[in-house]
Amino acid sequence: MSFLINSTLTPIILLIFSNVFMTFAWYGHLRFKDQPLYVVIAASWAIALFEYCLAVPANRWGSSIFSVAQLKTMQEVITLSVFAGFSTFYLKEPLGWNHAVGFALIAAGAFFIFKGKV
């Protein structure tokens, strides 16, 4: 297991998977508006618990490689990337040019967070 903890990719991969689950926990219920609110809340919490089981080790192990600001920046870029795909393919809501510009500006901000430390 220690070989995974020392890998630079491990926290990134865990953050990607945790974001997929968290996006479903937060927004997946929107396709099931006929279900009672308490049902979708319970389902969302169950999904979010699994997401935490991925996110917490990602941040703990990642903090030995990346700064906390870098981890948070990665989290946000991954979140937007996952959300863009989720919104388009799962919720069938197209993204426009304004979304692309906004995401590009966030990516530019990420570049500056990581500039100077590779």
NUDRENLO-211947 format. One record per residue: x, y, z of N, C-alpha, C, O, CB in turn; residue number from 1; residue in one letter. Coordinates in nm, 2 decimals, m for minus. Atoms other than C-alpha are relative to their C-alpha. Glycine has a CB too. Example, Ala and Ser with C-alpha at 12.3 -4.5 7.8 and 13.67 -1.06 7.14 Angstrom:
<recs>
+--------+--------+--------+--------+--------+--------+--------+--------+--------+--------+--------+--------+--------+--------+--------+-----+------+
!     nu !     nv !     nw !    cau !    cav !    caw !     cu !     cv !     cw !     ou !     ov !     ow !    cbu !    cbv !    cbw !  nr ! rest !
+--------+--------+--------+--------+--------+--------+--------+--------+--------+--------+--------+--------+--------+--------+--------+-----+------+
!   0.09 !  m0.12 !   0.00 !   1.23 !  m0.45 !   0.78 !   0.09 !   0.12 !   0.00 !   0.19 !   0.12 !   0.07 !  m0.10 !   0.00 !   0.12 !   1 !    A !
!  m0.09 !  m0.11 !   0.00 !   1.37 !  m0.11 !   0.71 !  m0.08 !   0.11 !   0.08 !  m0.03 !   0.22 !   0.09 !   0.04 !   0.05 !  m0.14 !   2 !    S !
+--------+--------+--------+--------+--------+--------+--------+--------+--------+--------+--------+--------+--------+--------+--------+-----+------+
</recs>
This chain:
<recs>
+--------+--------+--------+--------+--------+--------+--------+--------+--------+--------+--------+--------+--------+--------+--------+-----+------+
!     nu !     nv !     nw !    cau !    cav !    caw !     cu !     cv !     cw !     ou !     ov !     ow !    cbu !    cbv !    cbw !  nr ! rest !
+--------+--------+--------+--------+--------+--------+--------+--------+--------+--------+--------+--------+--------+--------+--------+-----+------+
!   0.08 !  m0.12 !   0.00 !   0.00 !   0.00 !   0.00 !   0.09 !   0.13 !   0.00 !   0.04 !   0.23 !  m0.05 !  m0.09 !   0.00 !   0.12 !   1 !    M !
!  m0.08 !  m0.12 !   0.00 !   0.29 !   0.24 !   0.06 !   0.04 !   0.05 !  m0.14 !   0.06 !   0.17 !  m0.15 !   0.12 !  m0.03 !   0.09 !   2 !    S !
!  m0.03 !  m0.04 !   0.14 !   0.37 !   0.24 !  m0.31 !  m0.11 !   0.09 !  m0.06 !  m0.08 !   0.18 !  m0.14 !   0.02 !  m0.12 !  m0.09 !   3 !    F !
!   0.11 !  m0.09 !   0.04 !   0.03 !   0.40 !  m0.37 !   0.00 !   0.13 !   0.07 !  m0.03 !   0.23 !   0.00 !  m0.14 !  m0.07 !   0.03 !   4 !    L !
!   0.00 !  m0.13 !  m0.08 !   0.06 !   0.66 !  m0.10 !   0.11 !   0.09 !  m0.06 !   0.09 !   0.22 !  m0.06 !   0.03 !  m0.03 !   0.15 !   5 !    I !
!  m0.11 !  m0.09 !   0.05 !   0.39 !   0.79 !  m0.25 !  m0.02 !   0.04 !  m0.15 !   0.06 !   0.12 !  m0.20 !   0.13 !  m0.08 !   0.01 !   6 !    N !
!   0.02 !  m0.04 !   0.14 !   0.25 !   0.81 !  m0.60 !  m0.07 !   0.13 !  m0.02 !  m0.16 !   0.16 !   0.06 !  m0.09 !  m0.11 !  m0.07 !   7 !    S !
!   0.06 !  m0.13 !   0.03 !   0.17 !   1.15 !  m0.74 !  m0.13 !  m0.01 !  m0.06 !  m0.22 !   0.07 !  m0.04 !   0.09 !   0.08 !  m0.09 !   8 !    T !
!   0.13 !   0.02 !   0.07 !  m0.12 !   1.01 !  m0.94 !  m0.11 !  m0.05 !   0.10 !  m0.22 !  m0.02 !   0.07 !   0.02 !  m0.09 !  m0.11 !   9 !    L !
!   0.10 !   0.06 !  m0.09 !  m0.29 !   0.84 !  m0.65 !  m0.10 !   0.11 !   0.06 !  m0.22 !   0.08 !   0.04 !   0.07 !  m0.07 !   0.12 !  10 !    T !
!   0.09 !  m0.09 !  m0.05 !  m0.44 !   1.15 !  m0.49 !  m0.09 !   0.06 !  m0.12 !  m0.21 !   0.09 !  m0.10 !   0.07 !   0.12 !   0.07 !  11 !    P !
!   0.07 !  m0.05 !   0.12 !  m0.54 !   1.28 !  m0.84 !  m0.11 !  m0.09 !  m0.04 !  m0.23 !  m0.05 !  m0.06 !   0.09 !   0.03 !  m0.11 !  12 !    I !
!   0.09 !   0.10 !   0.04 !  m0.71 !   0.96 !  m0.93 !  m0.12 !  m0.01 !   0.11 !  m0.23 !  m0.02 !   0.07 !   0.06 !  m0.14 !  m0.01 !  13 !    I !
!   0.10 !   0.01 !  m0.11 !  m0.89 !   0.94 !  m0.59 !  m0.09 !   0.12 !  m0.01 !  m0.21 !   0.11 !   0.02 !   0.06 !  m0.01 !   0.14 !  14 !    L !
!   0.08 !  m0.12 !   0.01 !  m1.01 !   1.30 !  m0.63 !  m0.09 !   0.00 !  m0.12 !  m0.21 !   0.04 !  m0.11 !   0.09 !   0.13 !  m0.02 !  15 !    L !
!   0.09 !   0.02 !   0.12 !  m1.15 !   1.22 !  m0.98 !  m0.12 !  m0.08 !   0.04 !  m0.23 !  m0.05 !   0.02 !   0.08 !  m0.06 !  m0.12 !  16 !    I !
!   0.11 !   0.09 !  m0.03 !  m1.35 !   0.93 !  m0.85 !  m0.09 !   0.06 !   0.11 !  m0.21 !   0.04 !   0.10 !   0.06 !  m0.14 !   0.05 !  17 !    F !
!   0.08 !  m0.06 !  m0.10 !  m1.46 !   1.11 !  m0.54 !  m0.09 !   0.11 !  m0.06 !  m0.21 !   0.13 !  m0.01 !   0.09 !   0.06 !   0.11 !  18 !    S !
!   0.08 !  m0.10 !   0.07 !  m1.58 !   1.40 !  m0.76 !  m0.12 !  m0.06 !  m0.08 !  m0.23 !   0.00 !  m0.08 !   0.08 !   0.09 !  m0.09 !  19 !    N !
!   0.11 !   0.07 !   0.08 !  m1.78 !   1.16 !  m0.98 !  m0.11 !  m0.03 !   0.10 !  m0.23 !  m0.01 !   0.07 !   0.05 !  m0.13 !  m0.07 !  20 !    V !
!   0.10 !   0.04 !  m0.10 !  m1.96 !   1.03 !  m0.67 !  m0.07 !   0.12 !   0.06 !  m0.19 !   0.12 !   0.09 !   0.06 !  m0.09 !   0.11 !  21 !    F !
!   0.06 !  m0.12 !  m0.06 !  m2.01 !   1.37 !  m0.51 !  m0.09 !   0.07 !  m0.10 !  m0.20 !   0.13 !  m0.06 !   0.11 !   0.10 !   0.05 !  22 !    M !
!   0.09 !  m0.07 !   0.10 !  m2.16 !   1.51 !  m0.84 !  m0.13 !  m0.08 !   0.00 !  m0.23 !  m0.02 !  m0.01 !   0.07 !   0.00 !  m0.13 !  23 !    T !
!   0.12 !   0.08 !   0.00 !  m2.40 !   1.22 !  m0.84 !  m0.08 !   0.02 !   0.13 !  m0.20 !   0.03 !   0.13 !   0.02 !  m0.15 !  m0.02 !  24 !    F !
!   0.07 !  m0.02 !  m0.13 !  m2.48 !   1.28 !  m0.47 !  m0.07 !   0.14 !   0.00 !  m0.18 !   0.15 !   0.05 !   0.10 !  m0.01 !   0.12 !  25 !    A !
!   0.06 !  m0.13 !  m0.01 !  m2.55 !   1.65 !  m0.52 !  m0.10 !   0.02 !  m0.11 !  m0.20 !   0.09 !  m0.09 !   0.11 !   0.10 !  m0.02 !  26 !    W !
!   0.08 !  m0.03 !   0.12 !  m2.71 !   1.65 !  m0.87 !  m0.07 !  m0.11 !  m0.06 !  m0.16 !  m0.09 !  m0.14 !   0.08 !   0.07 !  m0.10 !  27 !    Y !
!   0.06 !   0.11 !   0.07 !  m2.80 !   1.30 !  m0.97 !  m0.15 !  m0.02 !   0.03 !  m0.23 !  m0.07 !  m0.06 !   0.06 !  m0.13 !   0.05 !  28 !    G !
!   0.14 !   0.01 !  m0.04 !  m3.14 !   1.32 !  m0.79 !  m0.09 !   0.09 !  m0.09 !  m0.21 !   0.07 !  m0.09 !  m0.02 !   0.04 !   0.14 !  29 !    H !
!   0.08 !  m0.09 !   0.08 !  m3.25 !   1.59 !  m1.03 !  m0.07 !  m0.07 !  m0.12 !  m0.17 !  m0.02 !  m0.17 !   0.09 !   0.11 !  m0.06 !  30 !    L !
!   0.07 !   0.08 !   0.10 !  m3.35 !   1.32 !  m1.28 !  m0.11 !  m0.09 !   0.07 !  m0.18 !  m0.15 !   0.00 !   0.10 !  m0.10 !  m0.07 !  31 !    R !
!   0.10 !   0.08 !  m0.07 !  m3.57 !   1.16 !  m1.01 !  m0.09 !   0.10 !   0.08 !  m0.11 !   0.07 !   0.20 !   0.06 !  m0.10 !   0.09 !  32 !    F !
!   0.09 !  m0.10 !  m0.07 !  m3.80 !   1.46 !  m0.92 !  m0.13 !  m0.06 !   0.05 !  m0.20 !   0.00 !   0.13 !  m0.02 !   0.12 !  m0.09 !  33 !    K !
!   0.13 !   0.06 !  m0.04 !  m4.09 !   1.22 !  m0.88 !   0.02 !  m0.07 !   0.14 !  m0.08 !  m0.11 !   0.20 !  m0.05 !  m0.10 !  m0.10 !  34 !    D !
!  m0.03 !   0.07 !  m0.13 !  m3.92 !   1.06 !  m0.57 !  m0.01 !   0.10 !   0.11 !   0.01 !   0.22 !   0.10 !   0.14 !  m0.06 !   0.00 !  35 !    Q !
!   0.01 !  m0.09 !  m0.12 !  m3.99 !   1.20 !  m0.22 !   0.14 !   0.05 !   0.04 !   0.24 !  m0.01 !   0.02 !  m0.06 !  m0.08 !   0.12 !  36 !    P !
!  m0.12 !  m0.07 !  m0.04 !  m3.73 !   1.44 !  m0.09 !   0.08 !  m0.09 !   0.10 !   0.21 !  m0.09 !   0.09 !  m0.03 !   0.13 !   0.06 !  37 !    L !
!  m0.07 !   0.08 !  m0.10 !  m3.64 !   1.21 !   0.20 !   0.07 !  m0.12 !  m0.06 !   0.18 !  m0.16 !  m0.01 !  m0.09 !  m0.05 !   0.11 !  38 !    Y !
!  m0.06 !   0.11 !   0.07 !  m3.56 !   0.93 !  m0.04 !   0.13 !   0.04 !  m0.07 !   0.24 !  m0.02 !  m0.06 !  m0.09 !  m0.07 !  m0.10 !  39 !    V !
!  m0.12 !  m0.04 !   0.07 !  m3.32 !   1.13 !  m0.25 !   0.11 !   0.06 !   0.10 !   0.23 !   0.05 !   0.07 !  m0.04 !   0.11 !  m0.10 !  40 !    V !
!  m0.10 !  m0.04 !  m0.10 !  m3.16 !   1.28 !   0.06 !   0.08 !  m0.12 !   0.06 !   0.20 !  m0.11 !   0.07 !  m0.07 !   0.08 !   0.12 !  41 !    I !
!  m0.06 !   0.13 !  m0.05 !  m3.09 !   0.93 !   0.20 !   0.10 !  m0.05 !  m0.10 !   0.21 !  m0.09 !  m0.07 !  m0.11 !  m0.10 !   0.04 !  42 !    A !
!  m0.09 !   0.05 !   0.10 !  m2.95 !   0.82 !  m0.13 !   0.12 !   0.09 !  m0.02 !   0.23 !   0.03 !  m0.04 !  m0.08 !  m0.01 !  m0.14 !  43 !    A !
!  m0.11 !  m0.09 !   0.01 !  m2.74 !   1.13 !  m0.16 !   0.10 !  m0.02 !   0.11 !   0.22 !  m0.01 !   0.09 !  m0.05 !   0.14 !  m0.01 !  44 !    S !
!  m0.09 !   0.02 !  m0.11 !  m2.59 !   1.08 !   0.18 !   0.08 !  m0.13 !  m0.01 !   0.19 !  m0.14 !   0.03 !  m0.08 !   0.00 !   0.14 !  45 !    W !
!  m0.07 !   0.12 !   0.02 !  m2.51 !   0.72 !   0.11 !   0.11 !   0.01 !  m0.11 !   0.22 !  m0.04 !  m0.09 !  m0.10 !  m0.12 !  m0.04 !  46 !    A !
!  m0.10 !  m0.02 !   0.11 !  m2.33 !   0.82 !  m0.21 !   0.12 !   0.09 !   0.06 !   0.23 !   0.06 !   0.03 !  m0.06 !   0.06 !  m0.12 !  47 !    I !
!  m0.10 !  m0.10 !  m0.06 !  m2.15 !   1.11 !  m0.02 !   0.09 !  m0.07 !   0.10 !   0.21 !  m0.04 !   0.11 !  m0.07 !   0.12 !   0.06 !  48 !    A !
!  m0.08 !   0.07 !  m0.10 !  m2.03 !   0.87 !   0.25 !   0.12 !  m0.07 !  m0.08 !   0.23 !  m0.07 !  m0.04 !  m0.08 !  m0.10 !   0.08 !  49 !    L !
!  m0.10 !   0.07 !   0.08 !  m1.85 !   0.66 !  m0.02 !   0.10 !   0.11 !  m0.06 !   0.22 !   0.08 !  m0.06 !  m0.06 !  m0.08 !  m0.11 !  50 !    F !
!  m0.08 !  m0.11 !   0.05 !  m1.72 !   0.99 !  m0.17 !   0.10 !   0.04 !   0.10 !   0.22 !   0.06 !   0.07 !  m0.08 !   0.12 !  m0.05 !  51 !    E !
!  m0.10 !  m0.04 !  m0.10 !  m1.56 !   1.09 !   0.16 !   0.10 !  m0.11 !   0.02 !   0.22 !  m0.07 !   0.06 !  m0.08 !   0.02 !   0.13 !  52 !    Y !
!  m0.10 !   0.11 !  m0.02 !  m1.39 !   0.75 !   0.18 !   0.11 !   0.01 !  m0.11 !   0.21 !  m0.05 !  m0.09 !  m0.07 !  m0.14 !  m0.01 !  53 !    C !
!  m0.10 !  m0.02 !   0.11 !  m1.21 !   0.85 !  m0.14 !   0.07 !   0.14 !   0.02 !   0.19 !   0.15 !   0.00 !  m0.06 !  m0.01 !  m0.14 !  54 !    L !
!  m0.06 !  m0.13 !   0.00 !  m1.16 !   1.22 !  m0.08 !   0.09 !   0.02 !   0.12 !   0.20 !   0.09 !   0.11 !  m0.12 !   0.10 !   0.02 !  55 !    A !
!  m0.09 !  m0.02 !  m0.11 !  m1.01 !   1.20 !   0.27 !   0.14 !  m0.06 !  m0.02 !   0.23 !   0.01 !   0.01 !  m0.07 !  m0.06 !   0.13 !  56 !    V !
!  m0.13 !   0.05 !   0.02 !  m0.73 !   0.97 !   0.18 !   0.07 !   0.08 !  m0.12 !   0.19 !   0.10 !  m0.11 !   0.00 !  m0.15 !  m0.04 !  57 !    P !
!  m0.06 !  m0.08 !   0.10 !  m0.67 !   1.17 !  m0.14 !   0.06 !   0.12 !   0.05 !   0.18 !   0.16 !   0.01 !  m0.11 !   0.04 !  m0.11 !  58 !    A !
!  m0.05 !  m0.12 !  m0.06 !  m0.62 !   1.48 !   0.06 !   0.11 !  m0.02 !   0.10 !   0.21 !   0.05 !   0.11 !  m0.11 !   0.09 !   0.06 !  59 !    N !
!  m0.10 !   0.03 !  m0.09 !  m0.42 !   1.32 !   0.33 !   0.13 !  m0.04 !  m0.07 !   0.24 !   0.01 !  m0.03 !  m0.05 !  m0.12 !   0.10 !  60 !    R !
!  m0.12 !   0.04 !   0.07 !  m0.18 !   1.14 !   0.10 !   0.05 !   0.11 !  m0.10 !   0.17 !   0.13 !  m0.11 !  m0.03 !  m0.13 !  m0.09 !  61 !    W !
!  m0.04 !  m0.11 !   0.09 !  m0.18 !   1.43 !  m0.15 !   0.07 !   0.11 !   0.07 !   0.16 !   0.18 !   0.01 !  m0.12 !   0.06 !  m0.07 !  62 !    G !
!  m0.07 !  m0.10 !  m0.07 !  m0.07 !   1.67 !   0.12 !   0.15 !  m0.02 !   0.03 !   0.22 !   0.07 !   0.06 !  m0.07 !   0.03 !   0.14 !  63 !    S !
!  m0.15 !   0.03 !  m0.01 !   0.27 !   1.50 !   0.14 !   0.07 !   0.03 !  m0.13 !   0.19 !   0.03 !  m0.14 !   0.02 !  m0.15 !   0.04 !  64 !    S !
!  m0.06 !  m0.03 !   0.13 !   0.32 !   1.58 !  m0.23 !  m0.03 !   0.15 !  m0.05 !   0.05 !   0.21 !  m0.10 !  m0.05 !  m0.10 !  m0.10 !  65 !    I !
!   0.04 !  m0.13 !   0.04 !   0.12 !   1.90 !  m0.29 !  m0.03 !   0.09 !   0.12 !  m0.06 !   0.04 !   0.23 !  m0.13 !  m0.02 !  m0.09 !  66 !    F !
!   0.05 !  m0.09 !  m0.11 !   0.04 !   2.21 !  m0.09 !  m0.15 !  m0.01 !   0.01 !  m0.22 !  m0.06 !  m0.08 !   0.05 !   0.15 !  m0.03 !  67 !    S !
!   0.15 !   0.00 !  m0.02 !  m0.31 !   2.25 !   0.05 !  m0.07 !   0.08 !  m0.11 !  m0.17 !   0.05 !  m0.16 !  m0.04 !   0.04 !   0.14 !  68 !    V !
!   0.05 !  m0.09 !   0.10 !  m0.37 !   2.53 !  m0.20 !   0.00 !  m0.08 !  m0.14 !  m0.10 !  m0.06 !  m0.21 !   0.08 !   0.13 !  m0.02 !  69 !    A !
!  m0.01 !   0.08 !   0.13 !  m0.26 !   2.30 !  m0.49 !  m0.11 !  m0.11 !   0.00 !  m0.18 !  m0.13 !  m0.10 !   0.14 !  m0.06 !  m0.02 !  70 !    Q !
!   0.10 !   0.10 !  m0.01 !  m0.49 !   2.02 !  m0.36 !  m0.14 !   0.06 !  m0.03 !  m0.22 !   0.00 !  m0.10 !   0.00 !  m0.07 !   0.14 !  71 !    L !
!   0.13 !  m0.07 !   0.01 !  m0.79 !   2.26 !  m0.34 !  m0.02 !   0.04 !  m0.15 !  m0.13 !   0.03 !  m0.20 !  m0.01 !   0.12 !   0.09 !  72 !    K !
!   0.01 !  m0.04 !   0.14 !  m0.71 !   2.39 !  m0.69 !  m0.03 !  m0.12 !  m0.09 !  m0.12 !  m0.11 !  m0.17 !   0.13 !   0.07 !  m0.04 !  73 !    T !
!   0.03 !   0.12 !   0.08 !  m0.70 !   2.04 !  m0.83 !  m0.14 !  m0.04 !   0.02 !  m0.21 !  m0.08 !  m0.08 !   0.10 !  m0.11 !   0.05 !  74 !    M !
!   0.13 !   0.04 !  m0.03 !  m1.02 !   1.96 !  m0.66 !  m0.10 !   0.08 !  m0.08 !  m0.20 !   0.03 !  m0.13 !  m0.03 !   0.02 !   0.15 !  75 !    Q !
!   0.10 !  m0.09 !   0.07 !  m1.20 !   2.26 !  m0.82 !   0.01 !  m0.02 !  m0.15 !  m0.10 !  m0.03 !  m0.21 !   0.03 !   0.15 !   0.03 !  76 !    E !
!  m0.01 !   0.03 !   0.15 !  m1.06 !   2.19 !  m1.17 !  m0.07 !  m0.13 !  m0.03 !  m0.14 !  m0.15 !  m0.13 !   0.15 !   0.01 !  m0.04 !  77 !    V !
!   0.06 !   0.14 !   0.02 !  m1.16 !   1.82 !  m1.14 !  m0.15 !   0.01 !   0.02 !  m0.22 !  m0.04 !  m0.06 !   0.06 !  m0.10 !   0.10 !  78 !    I !
!   0.14 !  m0.01 !  m0.02 !  m1.50 !   1.92 !  m1.00 !  m0.07 !   0.06 !  m0.13 !  m0.17 !   0.01 !  m0.17 !  m0.03 !   0.09 !   0.12 !  79 !    T !
!   0.06 !  m0.06 !   0.12 !  m1.57 !   2.15 !  m1.30 !   0.00 !  m0.09 !  m0.12 !  m0.09 !  m0.09 !  m0.20 !   0.08 !   0.13 !  m0.03 !  80 !    L !
!  m0.01 !   0.09 !   0.12 !  m1.45 !   1.89 !  m1.55 !  m0.10 !  m0.11 !   0.01 !  m0.17 !  m0.14 !  m0.08 !   0.14 !  m0.06 !   0.00 !  81 !    S !
!   0.10 !   0.10 !  m0.03 !  m1.66 !   1.62 !  m1.39 !  m0.14 !   0.05 !  m0.02 !  m0.23 !  m0.01 !  m0.09 !   0.01 !  m0.06 !   0.14 !  82 !    V !
!   0.13 !  m0.06 !   0.01 !  m1.96 !   1.85 !  m1.37 !  m0.04 !   0.03 !  m0.14 !  m0.15 !   0.01 !  m0.18 !  m0.01 !   0.13 !   0.09 !  83 !    F !
!   0.03 !  m0.03 !   0.14 !  m1.93 !   1.96 !  m1.73 !  m0.05 !  m0.12 !  m0.07 !  m0.15 !  m0.12 !  m0.15 !   0.13 !   0.06 !  m0.07 !  84 !    A !
!   0.04 !   0.13 !   0.07 !  m1.95 !   1.60 !  m1.85 !  m0.13 !  m0.05 !   0.06 !  m0.22 !  m0.10 !  m0.02 !   0.11 !  m0.11 !   0.02 !  85 !    G !
!   0.12 !   0.04 !  m0.06 !  m2.22 !   1.52 !  m1.60 !  m0.12 !   0.08 !  m0.05 !  m0.23 !   0.02 !  m0.08 !   0.01 !   0.01 !   0.15 !  86 !    F !
!   0.10 !  m0.08 !   0.04 !  m2.43 !   1.81 !  m1.69 !  m0.04 !  m0.02 !  m0.15 !  m0.16 !  m0.02 !  m0.18 !   0.04 !   0.15 !   0.02 !  87 !    S !
!   0.03 !   0.03 !   0.14 !  m2.40 !   1.74 !  m2.06 !  m0.06 !  m0.13 !  m0.03 !  m0.16 !  m0.15 !  m0.10 !   0.13 !   0.02 !  m0.08 !  88 !    T !
!   0.03 !   0.13 !   0.03 !  m2.43 !   1.37 !  m2.07 !  m0.11 !  m0.06 !   0.09 !  m0.19 !  m0.14 !   0.04 !   0.12 !  m0.09 !   0.00 !  89 !    F !
!   0.10 !   0.06 !  m0.09 !  m2.64 !   1.28 !  m1.76 !  m0.13 !   0.08 !   0.01 !  m0.24 !   0.03 !   0.00 !   0.06 !  m0.02 !   0.13 !  90 !    Y !
!   0.12 !  m0.09 !  m0.01 !  m2.87 !   1.58 !  m1.72 !  m0.05 !   0.06 !  m0.13 !  m0.15 !   0.12 !  m0.14 !   0.04 !   0.12 !   0.09 !  91 !    L !
!   0.03 !  m0.04 !   0.13 !  m2.87 !   1.66 !  m2.09 !  m0.02 !   0.16 !  m0.01 !  m0.10 !   0.21 !  m0.08 !  m0.13 !  m0.06 !  m0.05 !  92 !    K !
!   0.00 !  m0.14 !   0.01 !  m2.81 !   2.03 !  m2.03 !   0.13 !   0.05 !  m0.06 !   0.24 !   0.03 !  m0.01 !  m0.01 !   0.06 !   0.15 !  93 !    E !
!  m0.12 !  m0.04 !   0.07 !  m2.57 !   2.18 !  m2.28 !   0.07 !   0.12 !   0.07 !   0.01 !   0.20 !   0.14 !  m0.04 !   0.05 !  m0.14 !  94 !    P !
!  m0.08 !  m0.11 !  m0.05 !  m2.29 !   2.41 !  m2.18 !   0.03 !   0.10 !  m0.12 !   0.05 !   0.05 !  m0.23 !   0.14 !  m0.05 !   0.06 !  95 !    L !
!  m0.02 !  m0.11 !   0.10 !  m2.24 !   2.74 !  m2.37 !   0.14 !   0.05 !   0.00 !   0.22 !   0.01 !   0.08 !  m0.10 !   0.11 !   0.02 !  96 !    G !
!  m0.13 !  m0.06 !   0.02 !  m1.95 !   2.95 !  m2.47 !   0.04 !   0.07 !   0.13 !   0.15 !   0.08 !   0.17 !   0.00 !   0.10 !  m0.11 !  97 !    W !
!  m0.03 !  m0.07 !  m0.13 !  m1.98 !   3.15 !  m2.14 !   0.05 !  m0.10 !   0.11 !   0.14 !  m0.06 !   0.19 !  m0.13 !   0.07 !   0.05 !  98 !    N !
!  m0.06 !   0.10 !  m0.10 !  m1.92 !   2.83 !  m1.94 !   0.14 !  m0.04 !  m0.04 !   0.23 !  m0.05 !   0.05 !  m0.09 !  m0.13 !  m0.01 !  99 !    H !
!  m0.13 !   0.03 !   0.05 !  m1.62 !   2.75 !  m2.16 !   0.10 !   0.11 !   0.05 !   0.21 !   0.08 !   0.09 !   0.00 !  m0.02 !  m0.15 ! 100 !    A !
!  m0.08 !  m0.11 !  m0.04 !  m1.48 !   3.10 !  m2.09 !   0.03 !   0.00 !   0.15 !   0.14 !   0.01 !   0.20 !  m0.06 !   0.13 !  m0.04 ! 101 !    V !
!  m0.02 !   0.01 !  m0.14 !  m1.54 !   3.07 !  m1.72 !   0.09 !  m0.11 !   0.05 !   0.17 !  m0.09 !   0.13 !  m0.14 !  m0.02 !   0.07 ! 102 !    G !
!  m0.09 !   0.11 !  m0.03 !  m1.38 !   2.73 !  m1.70 !   0.14 !   0.03 !  m0.04 !   0.24 !  m0.01 !   0.03 !  m0.05 !  m0.13 !  m0.07 ! 103 !    F !
!  m0.14 !  m0.03 !   0.05 !  m1.08 !   2.85 !  m1.90 !   0.07 !   0.10 !   0.10 !   0.18 !   0.09 !   0.13 !  m0.01 !   0.06 !  m0.14 ! 104 !    A !
!  m0.06 !  m0.09 !  m0.10 !  m1.03 !   3.14 !  m1.65 !   0.03 !  m0.07 !   0.13 !   0.14 !  m0.04 !   0.19 !  m0.10 !   0.11 !   0.03 ! 105 !    L !
!  m0.04 !   0.07 !  m0.12 !  m1.04 !   2.90 !  m1.36 !   0.12 !  m0.09 !  m0.03 !   0.21 !  m0.10 !   0.06 !  m0.12 !  m0.10 !   0.04 ! 106 !    I !
!  m0.12 !   0.07 !   0.03 !  m0.79 !   2.68 !  m1.54 !   0.13 !   0.09 !  m0.01 !   0.23 !   0.04 !   0.03 !  m0.02 !  m0.07 !  m0.14 ! 107 !    A !
!  m0.11 !  m0.09 !   0.00 !  m0.57 !   2.98 !  m1.59 !   0.04 !   0.03 !   0.14 !   0.16 !   0.04 !   0.18 !  m0.04 !   0.14 !  m0.07 ! 108 !    A !
!  m0.03 !  m0.02 !  m0.14 !  m0.59 !   3.05 !  m1.22 !   0.07 !  m0.12 !   0.06 !   0.16 !  m0.11 !   0.14 !  m0.13 !   0.02 !   0.08 ! 109 !    G !
!  m0.07 !   0.12 !  m0.04 !  m0.49 !   2.68 !  m1.16 !   0.14 !   0.00 !  m0.04 !   0.23 !  m0.04 !   0.03 !  m0.07 !  m0.12 !  m0.05 ! 110 !    A !
!  m0.13 !  m0.01 !   0.05 !  m0.19 !   2.74 !  m1.38 !   0.09 !   0.08 !   0.09 !   0.20 !   0.04 !   0.12 !   0.00 !   0.06 !  m0.14 ! 111 !    F !
!  m0.08 !  m0.08 !  m0.08 !  m0.07 !   3.02 !  m1.16 !   0.02 !  m0.05 !   0.14 !   0.12 !  m0.03 !   0.21 !  m0.07 !   0.14 !   0.01 ! 112 !    F !
!  m0.02 !   0.07 !  m0.13 !  m0.13 !   2.82 !  m0.84 !   0.12 !  m0.10 !   0.00 !   0.20 !  m0.11 !   0.09 !  m0.13 !  m0.07 !   0.04 ! 113 !    I !
!  m0.10 !   0.10 !   0.01 !   0.10 !   2.55 !  m0.97 !   0.13 !   0.05 !  m0.06 !   0.23 !  m0.02 !  m0.05 !  m0.05 !  m0.11 !  m0.09 ! 114 !    F !
!  m0.12 !  m0.06 !   0.06 !   0.35 !   2.78 !  m1.14 !   0.11 !   0.01 !   0.11 !   0.09 !   0.06 !   0.22 !  m0.03 !   0.14 !  m0.06 ! 115 !    K !
!  m0.11 !  m0.01 !  m0.09 !   0.69 !   2.75 !  m0.97 !   0.02 !  m0.13 !   0.08 !   0.13 !  m0.15 !   0.13 !  m0.03 !   0.11 !   0.10 ! 116 !    G !
!  m0.02 !   0.13 !  m0.06 !   0.63 !   2.40 !  m0.83 !  m0.07 !  m0.11 !  m0.08 !  m0.19 !  m0.10 !  m0.11 !  m0.07 !   0.00 !   0.15 ! 117 !    K !
!   0.05 !   0.10 !   0.09 !   0.60 !   2.10 !  m1.05 !  m0.02 !  m0.13 !   0.08 !  m0.06 !  m0.23 !   0.02 !   0.10 !  m0.02 !  m0.11 ! 118 !    V !
+--------+--------+--------+--------+--------+--------+--------+--------+--------+--------+--------+--------+--------+--------+--------+-----+------+
</recs>
